[in-house]
Amino acid sequence: MSKVLVVSGHRDLENSFANKKIIEFLKENLTEAKFEYLHEYLNKDFDIEEQQNKLAESDIIVLQFPIFWYAMPSIMQKWFEDVFVYGFAYGSAGHKLKGKKLVVSLTTGGSDETYTLGAEQGYPIEVFLFSIQRIAAKCGLEWSGFFHTGGINPFVEGKKLAELNEKIKSHSEKLLEKIKSL
């Protein structure tokens, strides 16, 4: 099987509702995969060489995060800025990521229906992934799609909670199936 690196961009994974469950599901089912938890770097610098080595050794990179203010969490943005540098990720000598596959898995508090043109969020969810798609293209990563689950509200109870857990389980299973197909 391909070498998989799962990068969690949630700022507070321990208190996450959906992202934590998705990561746990992947850990149980991708026992050979490596996991990187960006929240561990909230108050310290990334070890750039270590991060770049993990990326270079991987065939498939999975980004798991919640949308915060219509974008990836700031810790993930910082990770891109610090690690995906000229000479490593792009530029005349920066081909270390070329041909690797990128899969994005994200969650939102807003429901799927609110991420349509003219609805509450204003645009389809794909619009909010534009920067990641452009980073992938610049670095020679193969965009392998995304998985989005909206309506994440951990404060529901009873039947609504069961339905939400089922959505998260379905998201996790589809994501795993995609990773295994690459």
C-alpha positions in Angstrom: 0.0 0.0 0.0 1.0 3.6 -0.6 2.7 5.6 2.2 0.0 7.8 3.7 0.5 11.0 5.8 -2.5 12.4 7.5 -2.1 16.0 8.7 -4.6 17.2 11.3 -5.1 21.0 11.2 -7.6 21.3 14.0 -6.4 23.8 16.6 -8.0 21.9 19.5 -8.3 18.3 18.4 -8.9 16.9 21.9 -12.1 19.0 22.2 -13.1 18.4 18.6 -16.3 16.6 17.8 -16.1 15.5 14.2 -12.4 15.9 13.3 -11.3 13.8 16.3 -13.6 11.0 15.3 -12.4 11.1 11.7 -8.8 11.0 12.8 -9.5 8.1 15.2 -11.2 6.2 12.4 -8.3 6.7 10.1 -5.8 5.6 12.8 -7.8 2.4 13.4 -8.0 1.6 9.7 -4.7 2.9 8.3 -2.3 1.3 10.7 0.7 2.0 8.5 -0.1 5.6 8.0 1.8 8.5 9.7 -0.2 11.2 11.5 0.9 14.8 12.1 -0.9 16.9 14.6 -0.4 20.6 13.9 -2.0 21.7 17.2 1.1 20.5 18.9 2.9 23.4 17.2 0.6 26.2 18.4 3.3 27.8 20.6 6.4 26.6 18.9 8.1 26.5 15.5 7.8 23.6 13.1 10.9 21.4 12.7 11.0 22.2 9.0 13.4 19.4 8.0 11.3 16.8 9.8 8.1 18.1 8.2 9.6 18.1 4.8 11.0 14.6 5.2 7.5 13.3 6.3 6.0 14.9 3.1 8.8 13.6 0.9 8.5 10.1 2.2 4.7 10.0 1.6 2.8 9.0 -1.5 -0.6 10.3 -0.3 -1.1 13.4 1.8 -4.5 13.8 3.6 -5.4 17.1 5.1 -8.1 16.9 7.8 -9.4 20.2 9.2 -12.5 22.2 10.1 -13.2 25.4 8.2 -12.6 28.5 10.4 -13.8 31.8 9.1 -14.1 30.5 5.5 -10.5 29.2 5.4 -8.2 26.5 6.7 -7.2 27.0 10.4 -4.3 29.5 10.9 -2.0 26.7 12.1 -2.4 24.9 8.8 -1.8 28.1 6.9 1.4 28.6 8.9 2.4 25.0 8.2 2.1 25.6 4.4 4.0 28.9 4.7 6.9 27.4 6.7 7.2 24.0 5.2 6.2 24.3 1.5 9.1 26.6 0.6 10.9 27.5 -2.6 13.5 24.8 -3.3 11.5 22.1 -1.6 7.9 22.4 -2.8 8.3 24.5 -5.9 10.9 26.4 -7.9 13.5 25.2 -10.3 14.9 22.7 -7.8 11.7 22.2 -5.7 10.1 19.0 -7.0 9.9 17.0 -3.8 6.1 16.9 -3.8 5.6 16.4 -7.5 3.3 13.5 -8.3 2.1 12.9 -4.7 -1.6 12.7 -4.2 -3.5 15.2 -2.1 -6.9 14.5 -0.5 -8.7 17.1 1.6 -11.2 16.2 4.3 -13.0 19.0 6.0 -15.9 19.8 8.2 -18.1 22.9 8.7 -20.6 24.1 11.3 -22.8 25.4 8.5 -24.9 22.7 6.8 -24.2 21.5 3.3 -27.2 23.5 2.0 -25.7 26.8 3.2 -22.6 26.3 1.0 -24.4 27.0 -2.3 -24.4 30.1 -4.4 -26.5 32.8 -2.8 -27.2 30.8 0.4 -26.0 31.8 3.9 -22.3 31.1 3.2 -22.5 32.7 -0.2 -20.7 30.1 -2.2 -20.2 26.4 -2.8 -17.6 24.8 -0.5 -15.2 24.3 -3.5 -14.6 28.1 -3.5 -13.2 27.9 0.0 -10.7 25.3 -1.2 -9.3 27.4 -3.9 -6.0 28.3 -2.1 -5.3 24.6 -1.3 -6.0 23.6 -4.9 -3.6 26.4 -6.1 -0.9 25.3 -3.6 -1.3 21.7 -4.9 -0.9 22.8 -8.5 2.1 25.0 -7.8 3.8 22.1 -6.0 3.0 19.5 -8.5 0.7 17.6 -6.2 -2.1 15.7 -7.8 -5.5 17.0 -6.5 -7.4 13.8 -5.6 -10.5 15.4 -4.4 -12.1 16.4 -1.2 -14.7 15.2 1.3 -16.9 17.7 3.1 -19.4 17.2 5.9 -21.4 20.2 7.1 -23.8 20.8 9.9 -21.4 19.7 12.6 -23.1 20.8 15.8 -21.8 18.8 18.9 -24.6 20.3 21.1 -27.4 18.2 19.6 -28.9 15.3 21.5 -30.9 12.1 20.9 -31.9 11.3 17.4 -30.0 14.4 16.0 -26.8 13.3 17.7 -27.2 9.7 16.3 -27.8 11.2 12.8 -24.7 13.4 13.2 -22.5 10.5 14.3 -23.8 8.5 11.3 -22.8 11.4 8.9 -19.3 11.5 10.5 -19.0 7.7 10.1 -20.1 7.9 6.5 -17.6 10.7 5.8 -14.8 8.6 7.4 -15.7 5.5 5.5 -15.8 7.3 2.1 -12.5 9.0 2.9 -10.9 5.7 3.8 -12.2 4.1 0.6 -10.7 7.0 -1.5 -7.3 6.8 0.2 -7.2 3.0 -0.4 -8.1 3.5 -4.0 -5.1 5.8 -4.7 
